[in-house]
Amino acid sequence: MKRIHSKVAFTLVELLVVIAIIGVLVGLLLPAQRTAREAARRMSCSNNARQVGLAMHNYASAHRQLPMQMGGTFDPQSDHGGTSSPGNNRYRLSFLVGLLPYIEQQALWETVSREDVLNSSGGFAPMDPAPWTRQFDPWQTDIPMLRCPSDPGSGLPGHGRTNFVTCLGDATHWMNSGATRWNIEERRWTDDRIGQVAASGRGVFIPRQVMRLAEITDGLANTIMIGEVATDLGDRDIRTSGSLRADWERVHDEPKLCQSGIDPARPNFWTSDAVFSPRDQCRGMRWADGAALYTGFNTILPPNREICVAGGDSGIGMLPPSSRHQGGVHVIMADGAVKFITDSIEASDSTSATVICDGTGSRAPGEVSPYGLWGALGTRASEESISESDL
């Protein structure tokens, strides 16, 4: 007798069930894959931060000081913005310029520091031109160790970008220049703000001033040296594009001054009619520029809060750190350790005015930070008590 073999096949219902199961699995696995990718990017960012922290200590060991924030050169005979030969960086170079040989950028350092660097504008003096000069290739170079893989910002209108910036403490007074300023009338540099900066310069870095690890008396493990910032994408993000204010004194007195410009329907963005930074004057857009907007931050408002600036890109303001990571930012402590600080860190009263020369109460020079644990982590010598369990 012949056997009859029937063909085995899926019914339509079975096929639909299989497709549905595959769809559910894809829906479950894709978020997990995205999470895994972000975890890998975050780990890579942490490793870059660790290398920057190590470079800072290597620099300090070699030079017995930290690289200067807003250092460089100034030629009074070349006071024209610094963008053409022989150049003039106007004491605006960031700490990252001096750090170049210690972050595997010896060739870039040699280009920056040698005489008569040839480019489309001719020859520049050592360390010149100004960090906003488009024709100078080193200032346009993205340095891999200074970038966070989670941050997609790249290219114009930025120059060479950075995601790592200096801690300037928990105050705002003269955070844009330090004690040293150019006296236009006398055409010379003067140090007529020493007393004021002694009161408000409470971070590891003070602009245009030599700083050393020995000055961090609160403990290297308890003091933030470098933080992370997200770079701007041109989307009116409150973390990367500063809301501009004309009244400098109100910025000192009202940390939350710029909240009125935030879009209530999209709380991470400015309203369409808010006055905010031009695209090329935003967070992390110039790694070589020592202005606080580009390579500095303070510990007043908690991480990933809004930027509030008075005086344009060379001014002062509320400049919290930020990142593209979920829920917080990386910071590098003064001992080189990398920590992840959450957005919910205890920051006490963010409505308190900042410490300032001749201030009283919580604003008095030498007082503990009015911004709780977050502010205390940003000060180098205020005698706050911080334990490992607080971090």
Secondary structure as a PSIPRED ss2 file (coil, helix, strand):
# PSIPRED VFORMAT (PSIPRED V4.0)

   1 M C   1.000  0.000  0.000
   2 K C   1.000  0.000  0.000
   3 R C   1.000  0.000  0.000
   4 I C   1.000  0.000  0.000
   5 H C   1.000  0.000  0.000
   6 S C   1.000  0.000  0.000
   7 K C   1.000  0.000  0.000
   8 V C   1.000  0.000  0.000
   9 A C   1.000  0.000  0.000
  10 F C   1.000  0.000  0.000
  11 T C   1.000  0.000  0.000
  12 L H   0.000  1.000  0.000
  13 V H   0.000  1.000  0.000
  14 E H   0.000  1.000  0.000
  15 L H   0.000  1.000  0.000
  16 L H   0.000  1.000  0.000
  17 V H   0.000  1.000  0.000
  18 V H   0.000  1.000  0.000
  19 I H   0.000  1.000  0.000
  20 A H   0.000  1.000  0.000
  21 I H   0.000  1.000  0.000
  22 I H   0.000  1.000  0.000
  23 G H   0.000  1.000  0.000
  24 V H   0.000  1.000  0.000
  25 L H   0.000  1.000  0.000
  26 V H   0.000  1.000  0.000
  27 G H   0.000  1.000  0.000
  28 L H   0.000  1.000  0.000
  29 L H   0.000  1.000  0.000
  30 L H   0.000  1.000  0.000
  31 P H   0.000  1.000  0.000
  32 A H   0.000  1.000  0.000
  33 Q H   0.000  1.000  0.000
  34 R H   0.000  1.000  0.000
  35 T H   0.000  1.000  0.000
  36 A H   0.000  1.000  0.000
  37 R H   0.000  1.000  0.000
  38 E H   0.000  1.000  0.000
  39 A H   0.000  1.000  0.000
  40 A H   0.000  1.000  0.000
  41 R H   0.000  1.000  0.000
  42 R H   0.000  1.000  0.000
  43 M H   0.000  1.000  0.000
  44 S H   0.000  1.000  0.000
  45 C H   0.000  1.000  0.000
  46 S H   0.000  1.000  0.000
  47 N H   0.000  1.000  0.000
  48 N H   0.000  1.000  0.000
  49 A H   0.000  1.000  0.000
  50 R H   0.000  1.000  0.000
  51 Q H   0.000  1.000  0.000
  52 V H   0.000  1.000  0.000
  53 G H   0.000  1.000  0.000
  54 L H   0.000  1.000  0.000
  55 A H   0.000  1.000  0.000
  56 M H   0.000  1.000  0.000
  57 H H   0.000  1.000  0.000
  58 N H   0.000  1.000  0.000
  59 Y H   0.000  1.000  0.000
  60 A H   0.000  1.000  0.000
  61 S H   0.000  1.000  0.000
  62 A H   0.000  1.000  0.000
  63 H H   0.000  1.000  0.000
  64 R C   1.000  0.000  0.000
  65 Q C   1.000  0.000  0.000
  66 L C   1.000  0.000  0.000
  67 P C   1.000  0.000  0.000
  68 M C   1.000  0.000  0.000
  69 Q C   1.000  0.000  0.000
  70 M C   1.000  0.000  0.000
  71 G E   0.000  0.000  1.000
  72 G C   1.000  0.000  0.000
  73 T C   1.000  0.000  0.000
  74 F C   1.000  0.000  0.000
  75 D C   1.000  0.000  0.000
  76 P H   0.000  1.000  0.000
  77 Q H   0.000  1.000  0.000
  78 S H   0.000  1.000  0.000
  79 D C   1.000  0.000  0.000
  80 H C   1.000  0.000  0.000
  81 G C   1.000  0.000  0.000
  82 G C   1.000  0.000  0.000
  83 T C   1.000  0.000  0.000
  84 S C   1.000  0.000  0.000
  85 S C   1.000  0.000  0.000
  86 P C   1.000  0.000  0.000
  87 G C   1.000  0.000  0.000
  88 N C   1.000  0.000  0.000
  89 N C   1.000  0.000  0.000
  90 R C   1.000  0.000  0.000
  91 Y C   1.000  0.000  0.000
  92 R C   1.000  0.000  0.000
  93 L E   0.000  0.000  1.000
  94 S C   1.000  0.000  0.000
  95 F H   0.000  1.000  0.000
  96 L H   0.000  1.000  0.000
  97 V H   0.000  1.000  0.000
  98 G H   0.000  1.000  0.000
  99 L H   0.000  1.000  0.000
 100 L H   0.000  1.000  0.000
 101 P H   0.000  1.000  0.000
 102 Y H   0.000  1.000  0.000
 103 I C   1.000  0.000  0.000
 104 E C   1.000  0.000  0.000
 105 Q C   1.000  0.000  0.000
 106 Q H   0.000  1.000  0.000
 107 A H   0.000  1.000  0.000
 108 L H   0.000  1.000  0.000
 109 W H   0.000  1.000  0.000
 110 E H   0.000  1.000  0.000
 111 T H   0.000  1.000  0.000
 112 V H   0.000  1.000  0.000
 113 S H   0.000  1.000  0.000
 114 R C   1.000  0.000  0.000
 115 E C   1.000  0.000  0.000
 116 D C   1.000  0.000  0.000
 117 V E   0.000  0.000  1.000
 118 L E   0.000  0.000  1.000
 119 N E   0.000  0.000  1.000
 120 S C   1.000  0.000  0.000
 121 S C   1.000  0.000  0.000
 122 G E   0.000  0.000  1.000
 123 G E   0.000  0.000  1.000
 124 F E   0.000  0.000  1.000
 125 A C   1.000  0.000  0.000
 126 P C   1.000  0.000  0.000
 127 M C   1.000  0.000  0.000
 128 D C   1.000  0.000  0.000
 129 P C   1.000  0.000  0.000
 130 A C   1.000  0.000  0.000
 131 P C   1.000  0.000  0.000
 132 W C   1.000  0.000  0.000
 133 T C   1.000  0.000  0.000
 134 R C   1.000  0.000  0.000
 135 Q C   1.000  0.000  0.000
 136 F C   1.000  0.000  0.000
 137 D H   0.000  1.000  0.000
 138 P H   0.000  1.000  0.000
 139 W H   0.000  1.000  0.000
 140 Q H   0.000  1.000  0.000
 141 T C   1.000  0.000  0.000
 142 D C   1.000  0.000  0.000
 143 I C   1.000  0.000  0.000
 144 P H   0.000  1.000  0.000
 145 M H   0.000  1.000  0.000
 146 L H   0.000  1.000  0.000
 147 R C   1.000  0.000  0.000
 148 C C   1.000  0.000  0.000
 149 P C   1.000  0.000  0.000
 150 S C   1.000  0.000  0.000
 151 D C   1.000  0.000  0.000
 152 P C   1.000  0.000  0.000
 153 G C   1.000  0.000  0.000
 154 S C   1.000  0.000  0.000
 155 G C   1.000  0.000  0.000
 156 L C   1.000  0.000  0.000
 157 P C   1.000  0.000  0.000
 158 G C   1.000  0.000  0.000
 159 H C   1.000  0.000  0.000
 160 G C   1.000  0.000  0.000
 161 R C   1.000  0.000  0.000
 162 T C   1.000  0.000  0.000
 163 N C   1.000  0.000  0.000
 164 F E   0.000  0.000  1.000
 165 V E   0.000  0.000  1.000
 166 T E   0.000  0.000  1.000
 167 C E   0.000  0.000  1.000
 168 L C   1.000  0.000  0.000
 169 G C   1.000  0.000  0.000
 170 D C   1.000  0.000  0.000
 171 A C   1.000  0.000  0.000
 172 T C   1.000  0.000  0.000
 173 H C   1.000  0.000  0.000
 174 W C   1.000  0.000  0.000
 175 M C   1.000  0.000  0.000
 176 N C   1.000  0.000  0.000
 177 S C   1.000  0.000  0.000
 178 G C   1.000  0.000  0.000
 179 A C   1.000  0.000  0.000
 180 T C   1.000  0.000  0.000
 181 R E   0.000  0.000  1.000
 182 W E   0.000  0.000  1.000
 183 N E   0.000  0.000  1.000
 184 I C   1.000  0.000  0.000
 185 E C   1.000  0.000  0.000
 186 E C   1.000  0.000  0.000
 187 R C   1.000  0.000  0.000
 188 R E   0.000  0.000  1.000
 189 W E   0.000  0.000  1.000
 190 T E   0.000  0.000  1.000
 191 D C   1.000  0.000  0.000
 192 D C   1.000  0.000  0.000
 193 R C   1.000  0.000  0.000
 194 I H   0.000  1.000  0.000
 195 G H   0.000  1.000  0.000
 196 Q H   0.000  1.000  0.000
 197 V H   0.000  1.000  0.000
 198 A H   0.000  1.000  0.000
 199 A H   0.000  1.000  0.000
 200 S H   0.000  1.000  0.000
 201 G C   1.000  0.000  0.000
 202 R C   1.000  0.000  0.000
 203 G C   1.000  0.000  0.000
 204 V C   1.000  0.000  0.000
 205 F C   1.000  0.000  0.000
 206 I C   1.000  0.000  0.000
 207 P C   1.000  0.000  0.000
 208 R C   1.000  0.000  0.000
 209 Q C   1.000  0.000  0.000
 210 V C   1.000  0.000  0.000
 211 M C   1.000  0.000  0.000
 212 R C   1.000  0.000  0.000
 213 L H   0.000  1.000  0.000
 214 A H   0.000  1.000  0.000
 215 E H   0.000  1.000  0.000
 216 I C   1.000  0.000  0.000
 217 T C   1.000  0.000  0.000
 218 D C   1.000  0.000  0.000
 219 G C   1.000  0.000  0.000
 220 L H   0.000  1.000  0.000
 221 A H   0.000  1.000  0.000
 222 N H   0.000  1.000  0.000
 223 T C   1.000  0.000  0.000
 224 I E   0.000  0.000  1.000
 225 M E   0.000  0.000  1.000
 226 I E   0.000  0.000  1.000
 227 G E   0.000  0.000  1.000
 228 E E   0.000  0.000  1.000
 229 V C   1.000  0.000  0.000
 230 A C   1.000  0.000  0.000
 231 T C   1.000  0.000  0.000
 232 D C   1.000  0.000  0.000
 233 L C   1.000  0.000  0.000
 234 G C   1.000  0.000  0.000
 235 D C   1.000  0.000  0.000
 236 R C   1.000  0.000  0.000
 237 D E   0.000  0.000  1.000
 238 I C   1.000  0.000  0.000
 239 R C   1.000  0.000  0.000
 240 T C   1.000  0.000  0.000
 241 S C   1.000  0.000  0.000
 242 G C   1.000  0.000  0.000
 243 S E   0.000  0.000  1.000
 244 L E   0.000  0.000  1.000
 245 R E   0.000  0.000  1.000
 246 A C   1.000  0.000  0.000
 247 D C   1.000  0.000  0.000
 248 W H   0.000  1.000  0.000
 249 E H   0.000  1.000  0.000
 250 R H   0.000  1.000  0.000
 251 V H   0.000  1.000  0.000
 252 H H   0.000  1.000  0.000
 253 D H   0.000  1.000  0.000
 254 E C   1.000  0.000  0.000
 255 P C   1.000  0.000  0.000
 256 K C   1.000  0.000  0.000
 257 L H   0.000  1.000  0.000
 258 C H   0.000  1.000  0.000
 259 Q H   0.000  1.000  0.000
 260 S H   0.000  1.000  0.000
 261 G H   0.000  1.000  0.000
 262 I E   0.000  0.000  1.000
 263 D E   0.000  0.000  1.000
 264 P C   1.000  0.000  0.000
 265 A C   1.000  0.000  0.000
 266 R E   0.000  0.000  1.000
 267 P E   0.000  0.000  1.000
 268 N E   0.000  0.000  1.000
 269 F E   0.000  0.000  1.000
 270 W E   0.000  0.000  1.000
 271 T C   1.000  0.000  0.000
 272 S C   1.000  0.000  0.000
 273 D C   1.000  0.000  0.000
 274 A C   1.000  0.000  0.000
 275 V C   1.000  0.000  0.000
 276 F E   0.000  0.000  1.000
 277 S C   1.000  0.000  0.000
 278 P C   1.000  0.000  0.000
 279 R C   1.000  0.000  0.000
 280 D C   1.000  0.000  0.000
 281 Q C   1.000  0.000  0.000
 282 C C   1.000  0.000  0.000
 283 R C   1.000  0.000  0.000
 284 G C   1.000  0.000  0.000
 285 M C   1.000  0.000  0.000
 286 R C   1.000  0.000  0.000
 287 W C   1.000  0.000  0.000
 288 A C   1.000  0.000  0.000
 289 D E   0.000  0.000  1.000
 290 G C   1.000  0.000  0.000
 291 A C   1.000  0.000  0.000
 292 A H   0.000  1.000  0.000
 293 L H   0.000  1.000  0.000
 294 Y H   0.000  1.000  0.000
 295 T H   0.000  1.000  0.000
 296 G E   0.000  0.000  1.000
 297 F E   0.000  0.000  1.000
 298 N C   1.000  0.000  0.000
 299 T C   1.000  0.000  0.000
 300 I C   1.000  0.000  0.000
 301 L C   1.000  0.000  0.000
 302 P C   1.000  0.000  0.000
 303 P C   1.000  0.000  0.000
 304 N C   1.000  0.000  0.000
 305 R C   1.000  0.000  0.000
 306 E C   1.000  0.000  0.000
 307 I C   1.000  0.000  0.000
 308 C E   0.000  0.000  1.000
 309 V E   0.000  0.000  1.000
 310 A E   0.000  0.000  1.000
 311 G C   1.000  0.000  0.000
 312 G H   0.000  1.000  0.000
 313 D H   0.000  1.000  0.000
 314 S H   0.000  1.000  0.000
 315 G C   1.000  0.000  0.000
 316 I E   0.000  0.000  1.000
 317 G E   0.000  0.000  1.000
 318 M E   0.000  0.000  1.000
 319 L C   1.000  0.000  0.000
 320 P C   1.000  0.000  0.000
 321 P C   1.000  0.000  0.000
 322 S C   1.000  0.000  0.000
 323 S C   1.000  0.000  0.000
 324 R C   1.000  0.000  0.000
 325 H C   1.000  0.000  0.000
 326 Q C   1.000  0.000  0.000
 327 G C   1.000  0.000  0.000
 328 G E   0.000  0.000  1.000
 329 V E   0.000  0.000  1.000
 330 H E   0.000  0.000  1.000
 331 V E   0.000  0.000  1.000
 332 I E   0.000  0.000  1.000
 333 M E   0.000  0.000  1.000
 334 A C   1.000  0.000  0.000
 335 D C   1.000  0.000  0.000
 336 G C   1.000  0.000  0.000
 337 A C   1.000  0.000  0.000
 338 V E   0.000  0.000  1.000
 339 K E   0.000  0.000  1.000
 340 F E   0.000  0.000  1.000
 341 I E   0.000  0.000  1.000
 342 T E   0.000  0.000  1.000
 343 D C   1.000  0.000  0.000
 344 S C   1.000  0.000  0.000
 345 I C   1.000  0.000  0.000
 346 E C   1.000  0.000  0.000
 347 A C   1.000  0.000  0.000
 348 S C   1.000  0.000  0.000
 349 D C   1.000  0.000  0.000
 350 S C   1.000  0.000  0.000
 351 T C   1.000  0.000  0.000
 352 S C   1.000  0.000  0.000
 353 A C   1.000  0.000  0.000
 354 T C   1.000  0.000  0.000
 355 V C   1.000  0.000  0.000
 356 I C   1.000  0.000  0.000
 357 C C   1.000  0.000  0.000
 358 D C   1.000  0.000  0.000
 359 G C   1.000  0.000  0.000
 360 T C   1.000  0.000  0.000
 361 G H   0.000  1.000  0.000
 362 S H   0.000  1.000  0.000
 363 R H   0.000  1.000  0.000
 364 A C   1.000  0.000  0.000
 365 P C   1.000  0.000  0.000
 366 G C   1.000  0.000  0.000
 367 E C   1.000  0.000  0.000
 368 V C   1.000  0.000  0.000
 369 S C   1.000  0.000  0.000
 370 P C   1.000  0.000  0.000
 371 Y C   1.000  0.000  0.000
 372 G H   0.000  1.000  0.000
 373 L H   0.000  1.000  0.000
 374 W H   0.000  1.000  0.000
 375 G H   0.000  1.000  0.000
 376 A H   0.000  1.000  0.000
 377 L H   0.000  1.000  0.000
 378 G H   0.000  1.000  0.000
 379 T C   1.000  0.000  0.000
 380 R C   1.000  0.000  0.000
 381 A C   1.000  0.000  0.000
 382 S C   1.000  0.000  0.000
 383 E C   1.000  0.000  0.000
 384 E C   1.000  0.000  0.000
 385 S C   1.000  0.000  0.000
 386 I C   1.000  0.000  0.000
 387 S C   1.000  0.000  0.000
 388 E H   0.000  1.000  0.000
 389 S H   0.000  1.000  0.000
 390 D H   0.000  1.000  0.000
 391 L C   1.000  0.000  0.000
